[in-house]
Amino acid sequence: MQGTDVFCAGLDMDYHGRAFEVPSTLMAEATDVRRLTAQCARCAAAATHSIRHEMTAERILVGATDLYAPMCAEHWFEERMAQQARARSNEMIAEAEDE
């Protein structure tokens, strides 16, 4: 497709910070990639990640601000650690209740 301009828009990572396959492949083949970012919901820095408000098993869950928030890498990491700690705590409580 020489001489053809192709424009794509979308997220390049899921809420776990794992690359989506199609955007990664497109970016690898592109001659020019322009990454745009939102503002972090906490500090207004460039948001390179998305955090899901509630942990669920589905990798892709369609939603907007009701489910996701843009975050800079620092705040995304902090929130992921907090979510994982809450999940471990909930598991321990559930195990204790089963005994």
C-alpha positions, -999 to 999 in steps of 0.1 A, spaced: 0 0 0 27 24 -9 15 60 -10 -15 53 12 -20 71 45 -36 51 73 -49 66 105 -58 45 135 -69 55 170 -74 34 201 -58 21 233 -24 4 230 -26 -13 264 -52 -30 286 -58 -20 322 -32 -45 333 -6 -26 312 -3 -54 287 -1 -45 250 -30 -50 228 -18 -71 198 -33 -52 169 -22 -17 178 13 -31 186 15 -47 152 3 -15 134 28 6 153 56 -17 144 48 -14 107 42 23 107 66 49 95 52 76 118 35 70 151 19 98 171 9 89 206 -17 111 222 -25 110 259 -52 121 282 -45 138 315 -40 117 347 -72 117 368 -51 124 399 -23 149 389 -31 160 353 3 147 340 3 127 307 -18 96 312 -1 67 295 -23 40 312 -59 33 320 -70 20 354 -102 0 357 -122 10 388 -131 -26 396 -111 -57 390 -129 -83 368 -118 -113 349 -126 -99 315 -97 -83 296 -119 -61 275 -150 -45 291 -166 -17 272 -172 14 293 -162 50 298 -155 70 330 -179 47 349 -153 19 345 -120 35 337 -98 64 345 -67 78 327 -35 76 348 1 86 346 25 56 351 32 65 387 -4 67 398 -14 37 377 12 16 395 1 29 429 -36 21 421 -27 -14 407 -8 -22 439 -37 -10 461 -62 -30 440 -41 -62 443 -38 -57 481 -76 -53 484 -81 -84 463 -57 -104 485 -75 -91 516 -109 -100 503 -96 -136 495 -83 -140 530 -116 -128 545 -135 -153 522 -112 -181 532 -117 -173 569 -154 -173 566 -154 -207 549 -136 -223 578 
